[in-house]
């Protein structure tokens, strides 16, 4: 009887570990990388960036951000806030 209980507990454990909540419930995955931060920024701008723009973004990002936590904080910004952070408040107001 005890072995059946242990077996059931193990099965439940592995089944629960395999389940993931859908992304719309958990929010976006935050990478903590410059690639992820640049992807977030370009997605907010509507995409369509060139390879050169992406390379420039990653290079600038490496100069600005020093750790994964600050990169995750940027990735969690709303799109208007992310664009304002990169382009400044005046660039956003002039549109």
Residue, then its C-alpha position, 0 to 999 in steps of 0.5 A: x500500500x505504501x509503495x502505491x502511494x509513493x508511486x502515485x506521488x512520483x507520477x503526480x510530481x512529474x506530471x506537475x513539473x511537465x505542466x506550464x502555465x500559458x504565456x498569457x497568464x505568466x507574461x513574457x519571458x524575460x531573458x536578461x540579455x541585450x538580445x532580448x532587450x533589443x527584441x523588446x524595443x524593436x517589437x515595440x517599434x513595430x519590428x522591421x529593423x535591419x541587421x545593422x540596427x540590431x547590431x547597433x542596439x546590442x552594442x549600445x545595450x552592452x554599454x548601458x546595461x551592466x547586469x541581467x537584472x537591469x536588462x530584465x527590468x527593461x524587458x518588463x517595461x511597457x512599450x511606450x516606456x521602453x521606447x521613451x527610455x531608448x529615444x527620450x521623452x522629447x522624441x516621443x512627444x514630437x510624433 
